[in-house]
Amino acid sequence: MLNTSESRVKERWREIRGSCPVCGRKGWCRISPDGAFVSCRRQEYGAARTVNYRDGSQAFLHRLDGYTPPPPVSPPIPDTPRADDADLDKVYRAILERLTLACRHREQLQSRGLSRADIERAGYRSLPAACRAGIVKPLRERFADALLLSVPGVLSRDGPHGRYLTLGGLPGLLIPVRSAAGHVVGLVVRPDDPGDGGKYRWLSSKYAGGPGPGARIHVPVGVKPGGRVVLVEGTLKSDVAFALAGRKRTVLGLPGPHVINEALTTLRALEAEEVLLAFDTDVTSNPHVAEAQYHGLYRLRDDAGFGDKAGLLRWPPELGKGLDDALLTGRKGGPS
C-alpha cells in the first residue's frame, strides 16, 4: 500500500510525458516519484486499488513491479451459444446487484407515472460510461468465464495484462427483461445519447463474436396468469402501462411490433383467455406497423387459437401515442 495521502499523491506525482505503460494512451495518467506506481485514469482492470481524489476525480493505481493481476480471460469461442434462461438470470441479477440507479434516470421514470415502489420492483439500474470491468471482475469468482461469455452484453477485450471481461452497451437507463418464469433473460438500455440509433438497445455480444440477446418477451413483475392480456411495443412501455393500470391488467412487452413465436408460448404459459394488441397510434400512418398488426392479429386468432378472443385495443390519439401515454393522460384528468 502507498503511505501517503491522496492529496499529496496528486501533488507530487508527475504526468507521464509519453504513453502510459498501463493503458498505452497519452495524457491524464501520472507516475509516482520512484516510478513504482502508475495512477491510470482509464484502465481499471489489474489495478491494485482505486484512488478517489478530493475534487471528485478518480484513478486506478497500478504497481509496475511485484503485482500479479487476475488471470487473463481465454479467447472467446466463435459462435458461442446464448446461456439458458436460468443461467442468464443468475448472471444478470449479479450484474444488477453491483449497479445503482442514477437520480436523473429515477426522475425520468417518475415522470412517466411510476412510483418509487414500481421502480424498485422492476429493478431498473443505470449503466455507467466507465469502470465496466470492475462490475464484471468479481463475478469471475462466482461463475466460469465460459458462462459469463455466453451472456449477451459480457465481452472480452485486450488489456495491458491480457484479455479481461467487461460490459458492452451505451451508458443509460438499464431495463431488465423478464420471462413468464420470472427469470431476467435480457437487458435493454435506453441510451443517454442514442446518436443515430434507436431509443432502446439490447445488450449484446454479437458484434464482438459472442451471442445475441434474441427476441424476448417482457413479463412485468407481479403479472398473474389467466384473464385478458394486452400486448404493447416495448419493455419499459409494458412496465409503465401495467403499473398505471393498477397492476390489474396483464400487459406484456413485445420487442417490436411483431407477434413472435415467444409471444405465443408466453401467452400459453400465462393461460391467457383473451388477447388484445395495443400498438402505438402511428399504426394508422406507418404501413410497416399496420402490416405487422394485421399479421399479428392473424397469428393470434388462427395460429394461437384465440379466434374472436383476439382483438385490437384503441384510444383517441389526443390521449397519447402509446397505451402508457394514454393511461397517464387519463390519470391526470384527460388531455389539456
N, C-alpha and C positions, 0 to 999 in steps of 0.2 A: 504494500500500500504506500501511497505517497504522503509524507508527513509535512504537508503544507496546506494552507487554507486555499479555498477555491479562488478567492480574490487575488491572492499572491501568485497562484498558478497562472492566472490570466495576465498579470502584470509582468512577471518575469520570463515567461515563455516567449519565444520569438516565432514569427510567422515563417513558414517554410518557403524558401525562395523558389525552389523548383517544384517538381511533382511530389505530392505526399506519398510516402512509402506504403501507406495503408490503402488509400482509395485511388491513388495514381493520378489525381487531378491537382490543378494549381489553384492557390488562393484559399483563404479561410483557415486552413489547418495549421497547427502550431507544434513546435517540438520543445522538449524540456532542455534546460541549460546543459545537462550532462548527456543529452542525446539518447537517453534510455527510454523515453516515453514520447508518444505522439498523441496529441489531442485532435482527433479527426472529427470534422463536422458532418461527415457524410456516411461513414461506414460503421454500423453498429455491430455487425457480425464479427466475432472474435475479440471484442473489447473486454478488458479486464473489469471495467466499471464505467458508469455514466457520470459525467460531471455536469451539474446544474449551476450555472452562474447567477449572480445576483440580478443581472439585468434581464433574466428570463431566457437567455440563450442556453444551448445545450451542446455538449460534445461527448465523444466516446474515447475513453482513454485506453490506448493500446501499448503494451510492453513490446519493445523491439527485441529484447533478449530474455530468454528464460520463461517464455509463456507458451503454453501448448493450447491452441484453440480447440473447440469441439471437433469431433471427427467430421471430415467433409462428407457431403452427400454424394452417393453414387450417381453417375449419369442417368437421366431418365430413360425409361424403356419406351421406344416409339409405339404409338397406338395403345397406350396404357388404357385399359377399360375403366370406366367410372365405378367407384365403390358402390356397394349395395346400400339401400336406404338406411339400414341400422348403423352401418359404419359412417355414412355421411352425417348422420345425426350426432354421433359421438364426437367427431372432429369439429363439425360446425359449432356445436354447443361449447366445446373447449375454446374455440376462437372467440366466440361471442362473450364468454366469461372474462376474457382479457381486454375487452373493449368497453368504452363508455359512450354515452350519448351526449353530443355537444349541445350547448344551450340553444344555438341557432336552429339546429335540427328539431329539438324539442318544441321550440316556438312554431316552426313550420307545421309540425304535426298537430299542435293545439289549434292552429288557425284553420285546419281542415275539420275541426269538430271533435277531435279525440281528447279524451280526458287523461289525466295522469295515470289512472288505473288502466285505461285502454293501452297506453303507450308501454307501460311496464309489462302488461300481459303479453303483448305482441313481441317484446324483446328487441326493439329497434336499437341499433348502435350507430356509431359514426366510424367510417373507415378513414384513418389519418393519411396525410400525404407522405409521411416519412416514418422511419423506425418500424417498418413492417416485419423485418427479420426478427425483431425482439418479440413479436407476437407469436411467431411460429416456433422459435427456438425451444422454449420449454416443452412444447408438445412432443418433441423427439424423445423425451423421457417416458412418455405415455404410449406413443404409437410408433410403429415401424415407419421408416422413410418411405417404403414402397406403398404403405397405406396412405400416408399423407399426400404422396404424389398422385394418388388415384382420386383425390378430392378436387373438383373443379375450383380454381382460384389459387391453389397452392402451387408455387412454381419453384424451380431450382435455377440459381444463377451463379455465375463465376465471380469469386471474390479473391482478395489477396491471400486467403488461407485455403483456397479451393472452392468447390461448389457449396452453396448454402441454400436454405429454404426461406421463402418469403411469400407474401401475398400479392396478387395482381389486382387490377381494377383501379379506376379513378377514385380519388377521395370524394366522399359524400355520405349521404344517408344510407345505411345498410339495412335491408329489409329481409328478414328470414322468410323462407318459403316452406310451408309445412304440408305434409301428406295427410290423407284421411286417418292414418295410424298415429298422427301426431309427431312424426319424425321431421326434423329440419333437413330438407333434401336439396336446398339451394339457397343462394344469397343473391339478392338483387340490389344494385347500387343506383341511387338517384344522384348523379354526379353534381357537385357544386358548380362545376363548369363543364357542361356537356360538349361544348365545341360544336362540331358539325354533326355529331351523332345524336342518337335518340335520348329522350329524357330518362330512360331506365336502361340499365345494362346488367346482364347476368354475369356474375363472377365465373370466369372460365380459364382453363389452362390450354385450350385448344390451339391458340396462336403460338404457344411455346412447346407444342408437341405432346401435350397432355390431354386429358379428357375434357369434353364439353359438358355443359350443365344439362343438356337435353331440354325437352319441352315439358315443363312440370305445372301441375295444377296446384293452386294455393287454397288450403282449407284453414280459415281463421281459427284461432284458439277458442274453444267453447262451443263449436258447432255441434248440434245434436242430430242424430240420424232421423230419417223419416220426414214426411211433410213436403212442403214446397221448397224448391231450391232455385236460386237466381244465379245466373252466370254473367259476370261482368268482365271487362277487359282490364287486366292488371292486378298485381298482388296488393299493392297499397290501397287501391280503389276498393277491393273486396273487404279489406280490414275496416276501412272507414265506413262503407255502406253497412256492414254488419253491425258496427258499433252504433251508428246513427239510427239504425232500425231497432235499437234496444236489445240487440243480440237475440232477437226472437225469430228473425227471418234468416235462413241459411243463405249466405252469399259466398260463392266460390270465385276465385280469380283465375281467368284464362291467361296464358302467356301472350295472347294476341286475340284477334277477332275470329279465330278458328276453333271449332269444336273438335279437338284432337282425341285420339284413342284413349289417352289417360283420363280425359273428362268423362268418358262413358264408364270406365272402370271405377272412377271415383264416385260417380252417381250411384252405381250399383252397390259399392261399399257402404254408402250412406243411406241406402234403402230409400232413395228419393221416390216420391209418389207423383210429383208434378215438377216440371222444369220450365223456367222462363228465361229467354235470352234478353239481357238488358244492355245492349250495345249503346255506345255514345250517340248523341243526336246527329253527328255528322254522317251517320249511316244513310241519311236521305240525300246527301250531296257527294258522298265518296262511293263510286261504283265498286271499288275493291272490297270495301267493308260491307256494302249491300249484298254483293255476291257471296261473301263469306257467311253472312247472316242467313241467306237463302239455303246454302248447303248445310249449314249448322242445324237449322231447323229441320231439314230433311233427315239428317242423321239421327236427331233426337226422336223424331216421330217414327221413322222406319227402322233404322239400324238398332237403336236402343229400345224400341218397342213402346215408347210413351204415347204414340198416337195423338189423340186430341188433348192429351195431358201435357203436351209441349206447346209453348206459345211464345209471344213476344211481350215484353214489358216496356211501355212507352210513357212519356211525361211531356208536358209543354216545354219547348225549347227555352222559353224565358226563365225556367227554373234552374237551368244549368246544362252543361254539356253531358256530364256523366250522372249516373244514379247517385253517386256520393254528393255531387253538387246539388242535385235536386232535393235530396234529403236534408242537406244543410240549409238550403234556402227555406224549405218548409219549417225547419226548426226555428229559424229566425223570423218567421211570420210571413213568408212569401216574397216575391220579387219587389224591389224598390221602384 
